[in-house]
Amino acid sequence: MGTYLATSYTIRDRLLQLWNDTQEYYKKEKVKQVCYISIEFLMGRFLQNAIINLNLEENYKKALAGMGYALEEIYEEELDPALGNGGLGRLAACFLDTLATHNYPAWGYGLRYNYGLFKQSIGTDGEQLEKTDIWLDKPYPFMVENHFIRIPIGFCGTVEDYVDPNTKETKEESNRSIWKPSEYVIAQANDILIPGYGTDNTNTLRLWSARAVEELDFEKFSFGDFKGASEQRLNAENLTNVLYPNDNEAEGKELRFKQQYFLVAATLYDIIRRLKEQKRPLEELPDFSAIQLNDTHPTLAIPELMRILVDQEMIEWDKAWEITQKTFSYTNHTILPEALERWPVKLITKLLPRHMQIIEMINWKFLEKNSQVGQNNKSKELRSKLSIIENSWDTLVRMAWLGCIGSHKVNGVSPIHSNIIKDQLFSHFSSIWPKKFVNVTNGVTPRRWLHACNPKLSDLITSTLESDDWIYDLSHLSKLREFADNEDFQLKWAAIKQYNKKKLQRFVKEQFGLDIGVHDVIYDVQIKRIHEYKRQLMNILSHVYNYLQIKKMTEEEKKQLEKKVVIIAGKAAPGYKAAKMIIKLINRVSKVINNDPEIGDLLKVIYIPNYSVTIAELLIPATDVSEHISTPGTEASGTSNMKFVLNGAITLGTYDGANLEIIENIGEENVFTFGIKASEVSQVKQNNIEKGAWNLMPKSLQGVLGIIEEGKFGDPEEFRMILQELKGVDRYILGNDFTSYLQAQKVINETWKNPEKWWKMSIIGCAGSGWASSDRTIKDYAETIWDIKPCPLPKIE
Ligand code: 26Q
């Protein structure tokens, strides 16, 4: 620990200097910046990334070796902060790396949770167990508390009419009111410095933590009544205690809502403070900063900015609205209905009474302008479609609607997803504002996801291309295509995969005491949050089928088989019963298969617990086949699919999300595709409903379900819910895709027998992944949405 800390502090020192210089320079230049607000930032480990970005890895290696330490071992001592659930949070982290690398003036704003995503382990029955992740127990040198930045955030209370101090009159038409909160919590800034690769520019990720109000200098903020503040102390600190563990599901808890407001209120205060520091008027906010809302979680920023502009800064409503729309843009990451946030009007009225009024006013003005009030059904229908406020089981605020109406641009994260947004989810808005809806395809940082996690492949690419330019301009990878058939290159390429697989093999042995092969074994990996739409269930059921097939084979037939290690990892939200059952089933199946002497090393199924960024960095470079098998139309993009192709894994995928971009860019002949297209989904679902999924299910899958029901993997009652779903409606159409999934596996096994073909596909995949860099993504955002330009620190000669 000591060496790790000492090493880390030397890096932090350097970063602090660069960071100071960068911030001073941005201020001096008065450049437009982007603020990326996200309730999650899944950063991964810091030290290696920083050392590589500062181009100090060789120096540190040498220096530490001189003292008897191995840098790689020091890296392993670092904890991996889990301040995010999955794709959305990790995307935000990739963006920060790119923004710094390409010298964009940028800020990340998020929350410093006391506890990250729960730690997962697997119980003796194969079930998921959860433990609190008390990450702040250990020192974390890369985050510094900024003592100068403490901001009071109000909640609850009352709203009073604004009275003009001169005329003593209330003015209805001004739309102005005074909010008097009854509770305050302090937002404390904690800064993580973000280094770029090969540049001195160092940006800020500012994470807010909640503190009780007594610690504040009361006089400084004249907010009035602080009576009862001591009772609020515990409540206050509770606010940023825990990251909600749901991924792609909106949990309607009051505390979650408070977190969201806390994040945006502190952030807007901070942005406006910095604008005022430059002595610029609020009218200039859209030229000072673009603010990107990462999904709807920070959309309360829209009414909050309106409140500041109208109530505090005395700006006319219409002018304030123009500023607001120009400042914000919103990214949608999901169309799953259960993930679309809707908050009860009652709850908002209680916690943020003034904001509720503002949301109503925004809605009213919008509806006045865009829909005729008529009594006929058609105009009523249009109004209820457009309205931010929904009347269903309760009166609810649709946060995605608020995001659309309050932003100048709304983007999806892959072409198919953006089209679904434009033509289905928000079709009523896109006919009002056809230009508002755009696509910005996701990307991943090639620094962490190739250069750092797969150093041998990185070196091979650099020596082959005779340049390391690809690290910050990934389009250069296309030149690798020339080498796809080259025997010598293929051998080197394959040897690196082998090396990475050995590393993983050692890990599996150490962690689980399990022996897995490396030579001539296909490593087939599916790692992501466990969710029905991602169809891990289809994966495990297919291997139950394969297992049963092997059991029927003669020794001769078995000799013809390809060996496979199936690896699955990912957490289930603690309240998501079906997902937890899937984990249990995977572990039960794994136990049976791995211990069956008739199977030997033909098939192994391994569930790796406590999936994290760090584990991804180990698994991805070691993968031969990576699975991205969501029901078409459900996975907005996926980003690990990109990381895998970059590292030479071949995709086994459906026609969904960014898989489609992979197919388009590297050619379908280099991807193992299967299943139906998104356009066919509704028909299949309809059939399932009409005829019953069981009746349409292939015999192969029926047989597998039969075996589970016989109790082969323990009491079938434990899996009843997921079995019933499959036999009943089968919402994610596993039955329909099962046969072609098995067929794709056959094609994989055949292709594996032909190494030249295999490695050619693998190389072409990597060569065709230049587009998958988050550098390209950020350039798209900067040009089409944010209107910001790089601002590199001048080099000191
Ligand atoms: C909302 C309300 C209350 C509690 C939790 C939530 C919540 C939290 C996280 C809702 C959704 C999320 C996460 C969504 C997510 O990770 N989406 C993924 O975003 C990736 C980046 O764009 C895409 O690649 C994935 O396809 C998408 O699933």
Boltz pocket constraint, residues with backbone or C-beta under 6 A from the ligand:
constraints:
  - pocket:
      binder: B
      contacts: [[A, 85], [A, 86], [A, 87], [A, 88], [A, 89], [A, 91], [A, 244], [A, 246], [A, 247], [A, 248], [A, 249], [A, 250], [A, 251], [A, 252], [A, 256], [A, 297], [A, 332], [A, 333], [A, 334], [A, 339], [A, 341], [A, 413], [A, 442], [A, 634], [A, 635], [A, 636], [A, 637], [A, 638], [A, 639], [A, 657]]
      max_distance: 6.0
